[in-house]
């Protein structure tokens, strides 16, 4: 359906929902999918409308999870009206200030402290019923994105039999480490582009519709080893231990997993970063969104960095540093 037709459907629906007229629509944001977002003025405040055409998938899960997250005290948007059959959702506005816009060395402790507090609530009380399980098949499918879209699709990088075996074994190790961990409600994109700076209940939380039940460190590593902003390792590790102490106090983790915690965290990060690099390549090649290519070196840099501390990642880190990143630099320069 043409965007003009979607716009007409959206405006007609808003007129029915809001009754007393609709002010002009202004683009609010877009994401990596086909969903589009608009701001609309109404009675002295702004609201946000999600337009999710059929190819973006039904917003039904977003609506359900928004209500469940708010029920446990998290600052998700309030759903005011929804027509999931047509992919339309009207919700409260969490503002336009993303964490990524304001994070700085002098406020990071406070902002990450708020985000970790929200994460503890999500893991201790968040919804699990009805969510997919982040199992071995799911994790492996995600890791395949790295080979299919980045190595083959973007870089056309041939692998020797030894390299192919190394990559397969590294992925097996990452999946095994993920499955060792306690399972909780996992947002899956708990990072600076989906966390909003708000005056009350900071942070506002967006883009949670793909939540699953999975490894306890997944959202933590999404937050602290963000694909869009990087911090010194010592600072990241300090925040991670701050989370660990809160998680033990909240009953999310047992104190006796302390010797394994950082290994879980860093190997979970490697799984996520390989997946994310593959997705960024897919966005460029399939969806015509090359802007994400510039984030791949940072994303894979985390894997190289962690490889110096974990023997399971040593060969993978060397392969990325020696074979992938040099080829990637020329691709990014041309984009």
URJOCOR-V594789 format. One line per field, one symbol per residue. ss: DSSP state (~ for helix, > for strand, _ for the rest). psi: psi as a letter, one per 20 degrees, with the letter a starting at -180 (. if undefined). A space follows every 50 residues. Layout:
ss=???
psi=???
//
This chain:
ss=__~~~~~~~~~~~~~~~~______>>>>>>_____>>>>>>>__>>>>>> >__~~~___~~~~~~~~~~~~___>>__>>>>>~~~_>>>>>_____>~~ ~~_____~~~~~~~~~~~~~~~~~~______>>__~~~~~~~~~~~~~~~ ~~~~______~~~~~~~~~~~~~~~~~~~___>>>>________>>____ ___>>______>>>>__~~~~~~~________~~~~~~~~~~~~~~~~~_ ____~~~~~~~~~~~~~~~~~~~~~~~~~~~~~~~____~~~~~~~~~~~ ~~~~~~~___~~~~~~~~~~~~~~~~~~~~~~~~_
psi=pqhhgggggghgghhhgigkqprqpppgrraiajqqqqqpqoljrqrppp onrhiiqqjghggghghhghhjjqmrqpohqqnhhjkppprrojajoqgh hiprhiihggghgghhghgggghhirqhpiqqpmahgggghghhhggghg ggggiloqprhggggggghghghggghgihqqqrppgilnaiijppoqhq kpqqprljikqroaqhighghhghmpiipqqqghgghghghgggghhghi jhqqhijghighggghhhggghhggghggggghgghjkmihihiiggggh hhggghhiiohhighggggghhhggghhghghhi.
//
